[in-house]
Amino acid sequence: MYEKILVPLDGSPRAEEILPHVVDLASKYGSSVMLLQVVEVKMVGNGVEFMPLSEGWELIRKGMEEERR
């Protein structure tokens, strides 16, 4: 049913609450998962500082591994 699942994440705990559901869907349908990282960009002096996504990808990877067992 779902060949590809796109998951937009902004690094917030609330956004990451969807990850277990994504793992379930992807496992059920054999879907590939793509995480879309939304970052806040801050101008710092002459450069740009990125605020990285928290551990969203690691949660997806661990969930997929557990489903394979």
HELIX and SHEET records of a PDB file:
HELIX    1   1 PRO A   13  GLU A   16  1                                   4    
HELIX    2   2 LEU A   19  TYR A   29  1                                  11    
HELIX    3   3 GLY A   56  ARG A   68  1                                  13    
SHEET    1   A 2 LYS A   4  LEU A   9  0                                        
SHEET    2   A 2 SER A  32  GLN A  37  1                                        
SHEET    1   B 2 VAL A  41  VAL A  44  0                                        
SHEET    2   B 2 GLY A  47  PHE A  50 -1                                        
END                                                                             
